[in-house]
Amino acid sequence: MKKDKIWLSPPHMGGNELEYVHNAFDTNWISQYGSNIDEFEHSLESYLGNNSHVTALSSGTAAIHLALRLLNVEEGDFVICQSFTFVASANPILYLKAVPVFVDSEAQTWNMCPDALEDAVRYCIQQGKKPKAIIAVCLYGMPFKAEEILQISKKYDIPVIEDSAEALGSKYKGQPCGTFGDLSVISFNGNKIITTAGGGVLISRNQEVKKRALFLATQGKDNEEFYNHSELGYNYRMDNIAAGIGRGQLETLEEKIIARRKNHDFYHELLKNNENIDLFSAPSTDFYSNYWLNTVILKNTLSKEILRDKFSQNNIETRYLWKPMHLQPLYKDCKFFGNNLSGTLFDTGLCLPSGTNLTNDCRNRISEVLENEIP
Ligand SMILES: *Cc1c(COP(=O)(O)O)cnc(C)c1O
Protein backbone atom coordinates (compact mmCIF):
# COMPACT_ATOMS: atom_id res chain seq x y z
CA MET A 1 0.00 0.00 0.00
CA LYS A 2 1.24 3.46 -0.88
CA LYS A 3 2.01 5.57 2.16
CA ASP A 4 0.28 8.91 2.70
CA LYS A 5 1.88 11.86 1.02
CA ILE A 6 4.12 14.03 3.17
CA TRP A 7 3.63 17.58 1.95
CA LEU A 8 6.20 20.33 2.09
CA SER A 9 4.08 22.78 4.08
CA PRO A 10 0.38 21.96 4.16
CA PRO A 11 -2.37 24.02 5.80
CA HIS A 12 -2.98 23.07 9.43
CA MET A 13 -6.39 23.90 10.91
CA GLY A 14 -7.44 22.96 14.42
CA GLY A 15 -8.29 26.04 16.42
CA ASN A 16 -11.47 28.10 16.32
CA GLU A 17 -11.38 28.73 12.55
CA LEU A 18 -14.80 27.18 11.85
CA GLU A 19 -16.40 29.00 14.75
CA TYR A 20 -15.39 32.35 13.28
CA VAL A 21 -16.49 31.28 9.81
CA HIS A 22 -19.86 30.20 11.27
CA ASN A 23 -20.10 33.56 12.90
CA ALA A 24 -19.78 35.20 9.49
CA PHE A 25 -22.62 32.98 8.20
CA ASP A 26 -24.81 33.56 11.27
CA THR A 27 -24.52 37.32 10.95
CA ASN A 28 -24.64 37.20 7.13
CA TRP A 29 -21.41 39.17 6.76
CA ILE A 30 -20.43 37.18 3.66
CA SER A 31 -18.66 40.24 2.47
CA GLN A 32 -15.52 42.33 2.41
CA TYR A 33 -16.80 43.88 5.65
CA GLY A 34 -17.37 42.30 9.04
CA SER A 35 -16.06 41.73 12.52
CA ASN A 36 -13.65 38.96 11.52
CA ILE A 37 -11.72 41.42 9.37
CA ASP A 38 -11.58 44.02 12.14
CA GLU A 39 -10.63 41.48 14.80
CA PHE A 40 -8.01 39.85 12.59
CA GLU A 41 -6.38 43.22 11.95
CA HIS A 42 -6.47 44.18 15.62
CA SER A 43 -5.02 40.87 16.79
CA LEU A 44 -2.16 41.17 14.34
CA GLU A 45 -1.54 44.76 15.39
CA SER A 46 -1.21 43.75 19.02
CA TYR A 47 0.96 40.75 18.12
CA LEU A 48 3.35 42.89 16.05
CA GLY A 49 3.36 45.92 18.36
CA ASN A 50 5.78 48.69 17.39
CA ASN A 51 3.02 50.98 16.21
CA SER A 52 1.84 48.65 13.44
CA HIS A 53 -1.24 49.49 11.37
CA VAL A 54 -2.54 46.45 9.52
CA THR A 55 -4.65 46.37 6.35
CA ALA A 56 -6.06 42.92 5.48
CA LEU A 57 -5.91 42.15 1.76
CA SER A 58 -6.67 39.40 -0.72
CA SER A 59 -3.02 38.33 -1.06
CA GLY A 60 0.57 39.12 -0.20
CA THR A 61 1.15 40.03 -3.83
CA ALA A 62 -1.64 42.62 -3.62
CA ALA A 63 0.06 44.02 -0.51
CA ILE A 64 3.38 44.45 -2.37
CA HIS A 65 1.56 46.10 -5.28
CA LEU A 66 -0.17 48.52 -2.91
CA ALA A 67 3.11 49.21 -1.08
CA LEU A 68 4.67 50.33 -4.36
CA ARG A 69 1.64 52.50 -5.16
CA LEU A 70 1.82 54.07 -1.69
CA LEU A 71 5.43 54.99 -2.40
CA ASN A 72 4.34 56.60 -5.68
CA VAL A 73 6.26 54.21 -7.90
CA GLU A 74 5.54 55.08 -11.52
CA GLU A 75 6.49 54.04 -15.01
CA GLY A 76 10.26 54.11 -15.55
CA ASP A 77 11.19 54.35 -11.84
CA PHE A 78 13.89 52.07 -10.45
CA VAL A 79 12.87 49.64 -7.71
CA ILE A 80 15.58 47.52 -6.09
CA CYS A 81 14.55 43.97 -5.22
CA GLN A 82 16.22 40.94 -3.68
CA SER A 83 16.89 38.47 -6.49
CA PHE A 84 16.64 35.32 -4.35
CA THR A 85 12.89 35.20 -3.75
CA PHE A 86 9.54 34.02 -5.04
CA VAL A 87 8.44 35.86 -8.18
CA ALA A 88 5.61 37.62 -6.31
CA SER A 89 8.16 39.94 -4.64
CA ALA A 90 9.11 41.38 -8.03
CA ASN A 91 6.08 41.14 -10.31
CA PRO A 92 4.25 44.16 -8.87
CA ILE A 93 7.21 46.29 -10.05
CA LEU A 94 6.25 45.31 -13.60
CA TYR A 95 2.52 45.85 -12.90
CA LEU A 96 3.50 49.52 -12.53
CA LYS A 97 5.87 49.50 -15.54
CA ALA A 98 8.72 50.38 -13.21
CA VAL A 99 12.24 48.96 -13.69
CA PRO A 100 13.48 46.21 -11.33
CA VAL A 101 17.14 46.18 -10.32
CA PHE A 102 18.09 42.90 -8.65
CA VAL A 103 20.47 42.39 -5.75
CA ASP A 104 22.17 39.16 -4.72
CA SER A 105 22.16 37.49 -1.29
CA GLU A 106 24.84 37.24 1.36
CA ALA A 107 25.83 33.86 2.76
CA GLN A 108 24.68 34.28 6.35
CA THR A 109 20.96 34.91 5.98
CA TRP A 110 20.58 34.23 2.22
CA ASN A 111 18.88 37.61 2.04
CA MET A 112 19.82 40.95 0.49
CA CYS A 113 23.55 41.62 0.55
CA PRO A 114 24.12 45.15 1.94
CA ASP A 115 27.26 45.71 -0.18
CA ALA A 116 25.55 44.70 -3.42
CA LEU A 117 22.58 46.83 -2.40
CA GLU A 118 24.78 49.89 -2.09
CA ASP A 119 26.33 49.17 -5.52
CA ALA A 120 22.83 48.98 -6.99
CA VAL A 121 21.77 52.25 -5.35
CA ARG A 122 24.88 54.00 -6.70
CA TYR A 123 24.24 52.63 -10.19
CA CYS A 124 20.67 53.99 -10.21
CA ILE A 125 21.84 57.38 -8.96
CA GLN A 126 24.48 57.45 -11.71
CA GLN A 127 21.68 56.85 -14.19
CA GLY A 128 20.11 60.00 -12.84
CA LYS A 129 17.32 58.39 -10.82
CA LYS A 130 17.34 57.46 -7.17
CA PRO A 131 15.42 54.19 -6.65
CA LYS A 132 11.91 54.66 -5.29
CA ALA A 133 12.01 51.59 -3.02
CA ILE A 134 14.07 48.67 -1.77
CA ILE A 135 12.23 45.33 -1.52
CA ALA A 136 14.09 43.19 1.03
CA VAL A 137 12.84 39.67 1.79
CA CYS A 138 12.95 37.45 4.90
CA LEU A 139 13.28 34.30 2.86
CA TYR A 140 12.26 30.95 4.34
CA GLY A 141 11.51 32.85 7.56
CA MET A 142 15.06 34.13 8.11
CA PRO A 143 15.25 37.84 8.95
CA PHE A 144 17.46 39.91 6.67
CA LYS A 145 20.36 41.94 8.10
CA ALA A 146 18.00 44.64 9.21
CA GLU A 147 20.53 47.03 10.72
CA GLU A 148 22.74 47.13 7.63
CA ILE A 149 19.86 47.34 5.15
CA LEU A 150 18.01 50.02 7.12
CA GLN A 151 21.21 52.01 7.49
CA ILE A 152 21.61 52.15 3.68
CA SER A 153 17.93 53.01 3.35
CA LYS A 154 18.47 55.91 5.72
CA LYS A 155 21.76 57.04 4.19
CA TYR A 156 20.18 57.44 0.74
CA ASP A 157 16.66 58.18 1.95
CA ILE A 158 15.01 55.28 0.09
CA PRO A 159 12.09 53.50 1.78
CA VAL A 160 12.19 49.75 2.48
CA ILE A 161 9.36 47.38 1.64
CA GLU A 162 9.87 44.38 3.90
CA ASP A 163 8.59 41.21 2.23
CA SER A 164 8.00 39.03 5.28
CA ALA A 165 5.46 36.90 3.41
CA GLU A 166 7.18 33.80 4.83
CA ALA A 167 8.33 35.24 8.14
CA LEU A 168 5.39 35.76 10.49
CA GLY A 169 6.72 34.86 13.95
CA SER A 170 10.38 35.49 13.12
CA LYS A 171 12.36 38.13 14.96
CA TYR A 172 15.57 40.10 14.63
CA LYS A 173 17.10 41.14 17.96
CA GLY A 174 13.74 40.47 19.57
CA GLN A 175 11.74 42.68 17.18
CA PRO A 176 9.10 40.89 15.08
CA CYS A 177 9.40 40.58 11.32
CA GLY A 178 6.66 42.67 9.77
CA THR A 179 7.82 45.77 11.65
CA PHE A 180 11.12 46.61 9.93
CA GLY A 181 9.98 48.15 6.67
CA ASP A 182 8.48 51.56 6.06
CA LEU A 183 5.86 49.19 4.69
CA SER A 184 5.83 45.47 5.44
CA VAL A 185 4.01 42.51 3.93
CA ILE A 186 2.90 39.16 5.33
CA SER A 187 1.16 36.42 3.30
CA PHE A 188 -1.50 33.94 4.40
CA ASN A 189 -1.37 31.79 1.30
CA GLY A 190 -2.19 28.10 1.88
CA ASN A 191 1.43 27.05 2.33
CA LYS A 192 2.54 29.75 4.78
CA ILE A 193 2.95 29.29 8.57
CA ILE A 194 -0.67 30.32 9.09
CA THR A 195 -3.20 30.67 6.30
CA THR A 196 -6.51 32.24 5.32
CA ALA A 197 -6.61 30.03 2.17
CA GLY A 198 -5.52 33.13 0.27
CA GLY A 199 -4.72 36.46 1.82
CA GLY A 200 -2.13 38.90 3.02
CA VAL A 201 -1.62 42.07 5.00
CA LEU A 202 0.09 45.36 4.46
CA ILE A 203 1.62 46.85 7.59
CA SER A 204 2.25 50.56 7.79
CA ARG A 205 3.72 52.71 10.51
CA ASN A 206 0.86 55.16 10.83
CA GLN A 207 -2.89 55.38 10.48
CA GLU A 208 -2.81 57.85 7.56
CA VAL A 209 -0.97 55.37 5.35
CA LYS A 210 -3.40 52.64 6.37
CA LYS A 211 -6.31 54.86 5.37
CA ARG A 212 -4.79 55.42 1.96
CA ALA A 213 -4.05 51.67 1.57
CA LEU A 214 -7.66 50.90 2.35
CA PHE A 215 -8.84 53.52 -0.15
CA LEU A 216 -6.70 52.01 -2.93
CA ALA A 217 -7.69 48.45 -1.96
CA THR A 218 -11.41 49.22 -2.25
CA GLN A 219 -11.59 50.68 -5.77
CA GLY A 220 -10.43 54.19 -4.86
CA LYS A 221 -13.90 55.54 -4.14
CA ASP A 222 -13.83 59.23 -3.27
CA ASN A 223 -15.56 60.43 -0.13
CA GLU A 224 -18.82 61.38 -1.87
CA GLU A 225 -22.46 60.28 -1.74
CA PHE A 226 -22.14 58.87 -5.27
CA TYR A 227 -19.49 56.72 -6.91
CA ASN A 228 -16.83 59.26 -7.76
CA HIS A 229 -13.31 58.17 -8.73
CA SER A 230 -10.29 60.40 -9.17
CA GLU A 231 -7.61 57.72 -8.78
CA LEU A 232 -6.98 54.19 -9.99
CA GLY A 233 -7.87 51.68 -7.27
CA TYR A 234 -8.08 47.90 -6.92
CA ASN A 235 -10.36 45.23 -5.52
CA TYR A 236 -7.83 43.92 -3.01
CA ARG A 237 -9.68 43.69 0.32
CA MET A 238 -9.67 40.48 2.36
CA ASP A 239 -13.13 38.97 2.86
CA ASN A 240 -14.82 38.16 6.16
CA ILE A 241 -14.68 34.37 5.62
CA ALA A 242 -10.94 34.35 5.01
CA ALA A 243 -10.45 36.67 7.98
CA GLY A 244 -12.44 34.21 10.14
CA ILE A 245 -10.01 31.45 9.23
CA GLY A 246 -7.18 33.89 9.95
CA ARG A 247 -8.50 34.70 13.43
CA GLY A 248 -8.57 31.03 14.37
CA GLN A 249 -5.14 30.44 12.87
CA LEU A 250 -3.59 33.41 14.63
CA GLU A 251 -4.66 32.02 18.00
CA THR A 252 -2.41 29.01 17.31
CA LEU A 253 0.57 30.95 15.98
CA GLU A 254 2.85 30.39 18.97
CA GLU A 255 2.32 26.61 18.79
CA LYS A 256 3.03 26.69 15.10
CA ILE A 257 6.29 28.59 15.53
CA ILE A 258 7.37 26.06 18.14
CA ALA A 259 6.41 23.17 15.85
CA ARG A 260 8.39 24.60 12.90
CA ARG A 261 11.39 25.22 15.09
CA LYS A 262 11.16 21.64 16.38
CA ASN A 263 11.27 20.45 12.79
CA HIS A 264 14.49 22.41 12.46
CA ASP A 265 15.89 20.74 15.59
CA PHE A 266 14.98 17.38 14.10
CA TYR A 267 16.87 18.09 10.88
CA HIS A 268 19.76 19.52 12.85
CA GLU A 269 20.14 16.33 14.92
CA LEU A 270 19.80 14.18 11.84
CA LEU A 271 22.34 16.03 9.70
CA LYS A 272 24.82 17.62 12.10
CA ASN A 273 27.58 15.08 11.52
CA ASN A 274 26.99 14.65 7.80
CA GLU A 275 29.69 16.27 5.70
CA ASN A 276 27.74 16.00 2.48
CA ILE A 277 24.81 18.15 3.42
CA ASP A 278 24.42 21.48 5.24
CA LEU A 279 21.22 22.49 6.98
CA PHE A 280 20.62 26.24 6.64
CA SER A 281 20.45 27.74 10.14
CA ALA A 282 20.45 31.14 11.79
CA PRO A 283 23.93 32.74 11.84
CA SER A 284 23.52 33.94 15.45
CA THR A 285 20.95 34.28 18.21
CA ASP A 286 20.09 37.75 16.84
CA PHE A 287 18.22 35.97 14.07
CA TYR A 288 15.15 34.09 15.31
CA SER A 289 13.63 32.25 12.34
CA ASN A 290 10.20 30.67 12.24
CA TYR A 291 11.91 28.11 9.95
CA TRP A 292 8.95 28.25 7.62
CA LEU A 293 10.85 25.85 5.38
CA ASN A 294 13.94 23.87 6.27
CA THR A 295 16.47 23.99 3.48
CA VAL A 296 19.67 22.06 2.83
CA ILE A 297 22.66 22.56 0.55
CA LEU A 298 24.14 19.43 -1.01
CA LYS A 299 27.92 19.24 -1.20
CA ASN A 300 30.52 17.13 -3.00
CA THR A 301 28.59 17.04 -6.29
CA LEU A 302 25.55 15.33 -4.81
CA SER A 303 22.57 16.00 -7.03
CA LYS A 304 19.42 17.76 -5.89
CA GLU A 305 17.54 16.10 -8.76
CA ILE A 306 18.41 12.57 -7.58
CA LEU A 307 17.57 13.36 -3.96
CA ARG A 308 14.28 14.94 -4.94
CA ASP A 309 13.39 11.86 -7.04
CA LYS A 310 14.16 9.55 -4.12
CA PHE A 311 11.87 11.55 -1.85
CA SER A 312 9.24 11.57 -4.55
CA GLN A 313 9.39 7.77 -4.93
CA ASN A 314 8.62 7.60 -1.21
CA ASN A 315 5.68 9.95 -1.66
CA ILE A 316 7.46 12.81 0.09
CA GLU A 317 7.26 16.28 -1.40
CA THR A 318 10.43 18.37 -1.56
CA ARG A 319 11.16 21.41 -3.66
CA TYR A 320 14.12 23.20 -5.19
CA LEU A 321 15.03 26.53 -3.70
CA TRP A 322 13.59 29.65 -5.34
CA LYS A 323 15.18 30.29 -8.70
CA PRO A 324 16.59 33.82 -8.43
CA MET A 325 14.92 36.56 -10.42
CA HIS A 326 18.07 37.51 -12.35
CA LEU A 327 18.04 33.99 -13.84
CA GLN A 328 14.36 34.07 -14.79
CA PRO A 329 13.46 34.44 -18.48
CA LEU A 330 10.91 37.07 -17.43
CA TYR A 331 13.65 39.25 -15.93
CA LYS A 332 16.62 38.38 -18.16
CA ASP A 333 17.19 41.97 -19.30
CA CYS A 334 17.29 43.46 -15.80
CA LYS A 335 20.38 44.75 -14.05
CA PHE A 336 21.82 42.51 -11.34
CA PHE A 337 24.36 43.28 -8.62
CA GLY A 338 26.27 40.54 -6.82
CA ASN A 339 28.32 37.39 -7.35
CA ASN A 340 25.50 34.95 -8.08
CA LEU A 341 25.56 33.32 -4.64
CA SER A 342 21.80 32.93 -5.05
CA GLY A 343 22.36 31.04 -8.33
CA THR A 344 24.68 28.62 -6.53
CA LEU A 345 22.14 28.12 -3.76
CA PHE A 346 19.50 27.36 -6.39
CA ASP A 347 21.80 24.84 -8.07
CA THR A 348 22.61 22.89 -4.93
CA GLY A 349 19.69 23.33 -2.53
CA LEU A 350 16.51 21.53 -1.58
CA CYS A 351 13.55 22.41 0.70
CA LEU A 352 12.48 19.60 3.02
CA PRO A 353 9.04 18.90 4.52
CA SER A 354 8.47 21.45 7.28
CA GLY A 355 4.75 21.41 8.08
CA THR A 356 3.48 22.02 11.60
CA ASN A 357 1.71 18.65 11.51
CA LEU A 358 4.78 16.54 10.73
CA THR A 359 4.42 13.38 12.84
CA ASN A 360 7.14 11.10 14.17
CA ASP A 361 6.15 8.59 11.54
CA CYS A 362 6.74 11.24 8.85
CA ARG A 363 10.10 12.07 10.38
CA ASN A 364 11.13 8.43 10.31
CA ARG A 365 10.29 8.18 6.63
CA ILE A 366 12.28 11.34 5.89
CA SER A 367 15.26 10.10 7.96
CA GLU A 368 15.25 6.84 6.08
CA VAL A 369 15.57 8.52 2.69
CA LEU A 370 18.30 10.87 3.88
CA GLU A 371 20.25 8.11 5.62
CA ASN A 372 20.04 5.87 2.57
CA GLU A 373 20.89 8.51 0.00
CA ILE A 374 23.42 10.62 1.89
CA PRO A 375 25.03 8.31 4.44
C1 LIG B 1 4.04 33.74 -0.76
C2 LIG B 1 4.96 34.86 -1.07
C3 LIG B 1 4.52 36.07 -1.61
C4 LIG B 1 3.15 36.28 -2.13
O1 LIG B 1 2.13 36.08 -1.28
P1 LIG B 1 0.68 35.61 -1.84
O2 LIG B 1 -0.18 35.76 -0.64
O3 LIG B 1 0.84 34.19 -2.30
O4 LIG B 1 0.31 36.53 -2.95
C5 LIG B 1 5.43 37.10 -1.75
N1 LIG B 1 6.72 36.95 -1.42
C6 LIG B 1 7.20 35.80 -0.93
C7 LIG B 1 8.63 35.73 -0.55
C8 LIG B 1 6.35 34.71 -0.75
O5 LIG B 1 6.82 33.55 -0.29
The ligand as an SDF file (V2000), in Angstrom:
LIG
                    3D

 15 15  0  0  0  0  0  0  0  0999 V2000
    4.0420   33.7420   -0.7590 C   0  0  0  0  0  0  0  0  0  0  0  0
    4.9630   34.8580   -1.0700 C   0  0  0  0  0  0  0  0  0  0  0  0
    4.5220   36.0710   -1.6130 C   0  0  0  0  0  0  0  0  0  0  0  0
    3.1480   36.2800   -2.1350 C   0  0  0  0  0  0  0  0  0  0  0  0
    2.1270   36.0800   -1.2810 O   0  0  0  0  0  0  0  0  0  0  0  0
    0.6790   35.6120   -1.8380 P   0  0  0  0  0  0  0  0  0  0  0  0
   -0.1760   35.7570   -0.6410 O   0  0  0  0  0  0  0  0  0  0  0  0
    0.8420   34.1950   -2.2990 O   0  0  0  0  0  0  0  0  0  0  0  0
    0.3110   36.5290   -2.9510 O   0  0  0  0  0  0  0  0  0  0  0  0
    5.4310   37.1020   -1.7530 C   0  0  0  0  0  0  0  0  0  0  0  0
    6.7240   36.9530   -1.4200 N   0  0  0  0  0  0  0  0  0  0  0  0
    7.2010   35.8030   -0.9250 C   0  0  0  0  0  0  0  0  0  0  0  0
    8.6300   35.7280   -0.5450 C   0  0  0  0  0  0  0  0  0  0  0  0
    6.3500   34.7050   -0.7500 C   0  0  0  0  0  0  0  0  0  0  0  0
    6.8210   33.5480   -0.2940 O   0  0  0  0  0  0  0  0  0  0  0  0
  1  2  1  0
  2  3  1  0
  2 14  2  0
  3  4  1  0
  3 10  2  0
  4  5  1  0
  5  6  1  0
  6  7  2  0
  6  8  1  0
  6  9  1  0
 10 11  1  0
 11 12  2  0
 12 13  1  0
 12 14  1  0
 14 15  1  0
M  END
$$$$
